[in-house]
Amino acid sequence: MRSFSEHWDYVFSLKEGMAELSTMVDLVTTNKTDFFREPMHFEYLFEKTLPELAANNKKKVRLWSAGCSTGEEPYTLAMVLSEFAERHRGFFFSILATDLSGHALETAKSGVYEMERAGPVPWEFKKKYLLKSKDPKRGLVRIAPELRYLVEFRRLNLMDMDYGLRESVDIIFCRNVIIYFDRDTQEKLVNRFWRSLAPGGYLFIGHSESLSSLDVPMSMAAPTICKKF
Ligand SMILES: C[S@@+](CC[C@H](N)C(=O)[O-])C[C@H]1O[C@@H](n2cnc3c(N)ncnc32)[C@H](O)[C@@H]1O
């Protein structure tokens, strides 16, 4: 197209626009992610957050990976939570994973990745939760079905005023997402997260993100880990 406004008119035209909007969103979103990215968060979750929630007799712990990209983050959560549940009878959990990009969500739902992407997954988890493709030349792994079924993927725009969550959640992972928003948008978003969290719930943000300049009712439990008191 010859100009920005021509593209704008096209995207917001009712008929053709919907498909173009979706393509545009896929092209402008940055989907970089990894299994066990920023591993300190998963250690903290396993050692501190989950024992605390389990000790408070939470019947079911609800997690939300907000801005889940191609699924590595929620599948990492599913591995860590499954491991915890194996050691703590009567511990149940659910994982909701959302993103704006339909393309990223398609990869996430398929659960199929290039073998080298699985590099950061610890060996014992690889054996348990990753299936190698029958043809080694293809160099692919697939998340085992019992782990895939633990994650519900859904398209959700974090700019929406209402996220349509039926129940409050106990843990939100929203990492390496708010860094792309301006200060005002970050503040509104984190306040919406606060409302979605159950009392005593946790918000994990990316290592290069900070809430310190925002007016939000959260206390820091550890660097980049906030708690709703
Ligand atoms: C850099 S990735 C981070 C993935 C993962 N959380 C991690 O830390 O590895 C950022 C993701 O945020 C998503 N995103 C950006 N804006 C969004 C919005 N308004 N609503 C929902 N997701 C959004 C992008 O599509 C992208 O998949």
Ligand as a Chemical Component Dictionary entry (heavy atoms), coordinates in Angstrom:
data_LIG
# 
_chem_comp.id                   LIG 
_chem_comp.type                 NON-POLYMER 
_chem_comp.pdbx_formal_charge   0 
_chem_comp.three_letter_code    LIG 
# 
loop_
_chem_comp_atom.comp_id 
_chem_comp_atom.atom_id 
_chem_comp_atom.alt_atom_id 
_chem_comp_atom.type_symbol 
_chem_comp_atom.charge 
_chem_comp_atom.model_Cartn_x 
_chem_comp_atom.model_Cartn_y 
_chem_comp_atom.model_Cartn_z 
_chem_comp_atom.pdbx_ordinal 
LIG C1  C1  C 0  8.453  -11.552 24.202 1  
LIG S1  S1  S 1  7.026  -12.576 24.300 2  
LIG C2  C2  C 0  7.143  -13.173 25.969 3  
LIG C3  C3  C 0  6.778  -14.640 26.087 4  
LIG C4  C4  C 0  6.925  -15.248 27.485 5  
LIG N1  N1  N 0  6.061  -14.606 28.434 6  
LIG C5  C5  C 0  8.348  -15.201 27.947 7  
LIG O1  O1  O 0  8.720  -14.396 28.809 8  
LIG O2  O2  O -1 9.161  -15.998 27.435 9  
LIG C6  C6  C 0  5.706  -11.344 24.431 10 
LIG C7  C7  C 0  4.340  -11.891 24.065 11 
LIG O3  O3  O 0  3.355  -10.922 24.462 12 
LIG C8  C8  C 0  2.310  -10.955 23.505 13 
LIG N2  N2  N 0  1.535  -9.704  23.553 14 
LIG C9  C9  C 0  1.941  -8.467  23.177 15 
LIG N3  N3  N 0  0.939  -7.582  23.329 16 
LIG C10 C10 C 0  -0.118 -8.278  23.823 17 
LIG C11 C11 C 0  -1.444 -7.930  24.190 18 
LIG N4  N4  N 0  -1.900 -6.668  24.064 19 
LIG N5  N5  N 0  -2.270 -8.896  24.656 20 
LIG C12 C12 C 0  -1.814 -10.160 24.757 21 
LIG N6  N6  N 0  -0.573 -10.573 24.435 22 
LIG C13 C13 C 0  0.264  -9.641  23.965 23 
LIG C14 C14 C 0  3.037  -11.168 22.192 24 
LIG O4  O4  O 0  2.176  -11.693 21.185 25 
LIG C15 C15 C 0  4.153  -12.131 22.591 26 
LIG O5  O5  O 0  3.808  -13.464 22.335 27 
# 
loop_
_chem_comp_bond.comp_id 
_chem_comp_bond.atom_id_1 
_chem_comp_bond.atom_id_2 
_chem_comp_bond.value_order 
_chem_comp_bond.pdbx_ordinal 
LIG C1  S1  SING 1  
LIG S1  C2  SING 2  
LIG S1  C6  SING 3  
LIG C2  C3  SING 4  
LIG C3  C4  SING 5  
LIG C4  N1  SING 6  
LIG C4  C5  SING 7  
LIG C5  O1  DOUB 8  
LIG C5  O2  SING 9  
LIG C6  C7  SING 10 
LIG C7  O3  SING 11 
LIG C7  C15 SING 12 
LIG O3  C8  SING 13 
LIG C8  N2  SING 14 
LIG C8  C14 SING 15 
LIG N2  C9  SING 16 
LIG N2  C13 SING 17 
LIG C9  N3  DOUB 18 
LIG N3  C10 SING 19 
LIG C10 C11 SING 20 
LIG C10 C13 DOUB 21 
LIG C11 N4  SING 22 
LIG C11 N5  DOUB 23 
LIG N5  C12 SING 24 
LIG C12 N6  DOUB 25 
LIG N6  C13 SING 26 
LIG C14 O4  SING 27 
LIG C14 C15 SING 28 
LIG C15 O5  SING 29 
# 
